[in-house]
Amino acid sequence: MDTDEIKAIAQAVVADRKKRAPQRTCRFPLRFDNFRKVTTTDGLSPGLLRQLVAVGRDGAGGAWSPERVLEEGEDEGVCDIEVWDVLDADDQLAYRVWIYGCDNGTVCIGDTPSVIGGCSQGGVESKDEALATELVEARKRIAEVPKGSTVWAFG
């Protein structure tokens, strides 16, 4: 991933946060699935790598490479990263929730670096209030939280 692509993603994250919520195309209820800890970029898809750049910008304000986002001690807000796929009622990838620093996170649309919301201190914020509410409810419906997951520490 080159510097120009990293800068473009970081700029798009800022723009995403300023604009109106996009039209939701998925059907509720949502379901958290496919938990994983992310400690290295090895084996990550291009979509996940672009989302890591978005996480770095959204979580810590930096236009950083995916590798730098994962560096220990770089910023207290972006560490101990976990990611969950969020599937819709048709079992299609609708969102991806990245959690870092135990209770903060970034919500991306599908496999894109487009940011639609965030997690902070136990809640979810999004310009799409119904989505924010459904993400909280979907998190509560996780039958068994995998060992090592914080699923943004709340309720």
Secondary structure, 3 states (H helix, E strand, C coil): CCHHHHHHHHHHHHHHHHCCCCCCCCCCCCEEEEEEECCCCCCCCHHHHHHHHHHHHHHHCCCCCHHHHCCCCCCCCCCCCEEEEEECCCCCEEEEEEEECCCEEEEEECCCCCEEEEEECCEEEECCHHHHHHHHHHHHCCCCCCCCCCCCCCC
